C-alpha cells in the first residue's frame, strides 16, 4: 500500500495539542492571577471591593493603585483590620502601585494614612482558596 505512514500524522497532532494544553495550564498555575484592587477606581476612599462572589486563588497577586503620598497599604491581621491599626512589624507599602501575593485564607489590608481606614472605609479582606 502506498503512503502507509499517513495514519501517524493525526496521532502526532493530537499529542502535540495535548502537550500544548498541559504547558498552558502549567504556565497559568505558575503565573497565578492578578487582581486590580478597586478596579478602575483603584485603592480609594469608601472602597466597595471585592464584589460578592468574587473568587481569589492562593499565590494570586493583588495590585493596589493609588496616588503615592496620598495613601498606603498595610497588610494586617484580623485585629488590625478591626481596629484600623497596623501592628508593629506589619508590611506597609507606599509605591502607589503595590503588588502583594495572596496567602491561603483571609488576607487583611488597611490604609494606614490618617483616619482613611476608620473614617473613609479604606480596608478590605480577601479570602484566597
Backbone torsions as a table, in degrees:
resi	resn	phi	psi	omega
1	UNK	NA	131.1	179.5
2	UNK	-78.2	146.2	176.4
3	UNK	70.4	36.0	-177.3
4	UNK	-63.3	-16.0	-178.5
5	UNK	-89.8	6.0	-174.5
6	UNK	-67.3	-26.4	-176.2
7	UNK	-74.0	-23.1	-176.6
8	UNK	-75.5	-20.3	-178.3
9	UNK	-63.2	-40.6	179.3
10	UNK	-64.2	-39.9	179.0
11	UNK	-65.1	-39.4	179.0
12	UNK	-64.4	-41.4	179.0
13	UNK	-64.3	-44.1	178.8
14	UNK	-62.1	-42.7	178.9
15	UNK	-62.2	-43.5	178.9
16	UNK	-62.8	-40.7	178.8
17	UNK	-63.1	-46.0	179.2
18	UNK	-62.0	-44.7	179.5
19	UNK	-61.6	-40.8	179.0
20	UNK	-63.5	-43.4	179.0
21	UNK	-64.0	-40.9	177.2
22	UNK	-63.1	-41.7	178.7
23	UNK	-62.4	-45.7	179.1
24	UNK	-62.6	-39.4	177.6
25	UNK	-63.1	-42.3	179.5
26	UNK	-64.2	-42.2	179.0
27	UNK	-61.6	-42.5	179.5
28	UNK	-61.9	-40.8	179.3
29	UNK	-67.0	-39.6	-179.9
30	UNK	-70.2	-45.3	-176.5
31	UNK	-71.7	-28.7	-178.3
32	UNK	71.4	-164.1	-178.9
33	UNK	-118.9	151.2	177.2
34	UNK	-116.6	132.0	-178.6
35	UNK	-123.3	126.9	178.5
36	UNK	-89.9	110.7	-177.7
37	UNK	-63.6	125.1	179.2
38	UNK	81.2	1.3	-179.1
39	UNK	61.2	-138.3	-177.9
40	UNK	-64.3	-29.7	-179.3
41	UNK	-74.0	-22.4	179.8
42	UNK	74.1	-165.1	179.5
43	UNK	-80.0	103.3	-171.9
44	UNK	-147.1	177.1	-179.1
45	UNK	-57.2	147.4	176.4
46	UNK	49.8	44.1	-177.7
47	UNK	-64.8	135.6	177.9
48	UNK	-120.6	72.6	-174.6
49	UNK	-151.0	144.8	-1.9
50	UNK	-75.7	163.9	178.2
51	UNK	-75.7	148.4	177.4
52	UNK	-55.0	135.6	179.1
53	UNK	87.6	-9.7	178.5
54	UNK	-69.0	134.3	-178.2
55	UNK	-110.3	151.8	-177.9
56	UNK	-134.3	150.2	-179.7
57	UNK	-114.6	145.8	174.5
58	UNK	-57.8	135.1	-178.6
59	UNK	89.6	-10.6	174.9
60	UNK	-67.1	164.5	-177.1
61	UNK	-117.6	127.0	170.7
62	UNK	-89.3	136.4	175.6
63	UNK	-115.6	119.3	178.7
64	UNK	-101.5	112.2	178.3
65	UNK	-106.4	129.2	-179.9
66	UNK	-165.9	162.5	177.2
67	UNK	-69.2	121.1	178.6
68	UNK	-55.8	139.8	-179.4
69	UNK	90.6	-21.6	179.4
70	UNK	-88.6	-36.6	-179.4
71	UNK	-137.2	177.5	166.1
72	UNK	-148.5	-179.2	178.0
73	UNK	-130.8	121.2	176.1
74	UNK	-111.4	127.1	176.5
75	UNK	-87.3	116.4	-171.9
76	UNK	-126.9	174.8	173.1
77	UNK	-94.5	-176.9	-176.0
78	UNK	-61.6	-35.6	178.7
79	UNK	-67.4	-43.9	177.0
80	UNK	-61.2	-36.1	176.9
81	UNK	-65.3	-45.1	-177.8
82	UNK	-68.1	-38.5	-176.5
83	UNK	-93.3	-8.3	-175.5
84	UNK	60.3	37.7	177.2
85	UNK	-132.2	130.8	177.6
86	UNK	-83.0	118.6	178.7
87	UNK	-65.6	157.3	176.4
88	UNK	-54.3	138.8	179.4
89	UNK	88.5	-0.8	178.6
90	UNK	-66.4	147.2	171.9
91	UNK	-74.6	123.3	178.6
92	UNK	-122.9	126.9	-177.5
93	UNK	-112.5	146.2	-176.7
94	UNK	-147.3	21.3	-176.0
95	UNK	-76.9	-21.3	-174.0
96	UNK	90.7	-9.7	174.2
97	UNK	-147.0	68.6	-173.1
98	UNK	-88.9	135.9	179.1
99	UNK	-113.3	122.1	-177.1
100	UNK	-128.4	127.4	178.4
101	UNK	-78.8	139.8	179.2
102	UNK	-85.4	137.1	171.3
103	UNK	-95.6	158.9	176.1
104	UNK	-63.0	136.5	179.4
105	UNK	100.3	-156.3	-177.2
106	UNK	-82.7	133.9	177.1
107	UNK	-121.4	123.5	-174.3
108	UNK	-111.5	136.3	-179.6
109	UNK	-138.4	141.5	175.4
110	UNK	-136.2	162.1	167.5
111	UNK	-90.4	127.1	-178.0
112	UNK	-94.7	8.0	-179.4
113	UNK	-87.4	125.9	176.6
114	UNK	47.9	-132.6	179.7
115	UNK	-107.2	26.6	-178.3
116	UNK	-57.3	-39.8	179.3
117	UNK	-69.1	-54.8	-173.8
118	UNK	-67.4	-48.1	-172.3
119	UNK	-96.5	-20.7	-176.2
120	UNK	-119.1	10.8	173.0
121	UNK	68.1	25.1	-178.3
122	UNK	-87.8	76.0	174.5
123	UNK	-155.7	143.4	179.1
124	UNK	-140.3	156.6	169.1
125	UNK	-126.5	132.4	-178.5
126	UNK	-124.8	125.2	179.9
127	UNK	-103.3	120.9	-179.1
128	UNK	-105.2	139.3	179.3
129	UNK	-102.4	NA	NA
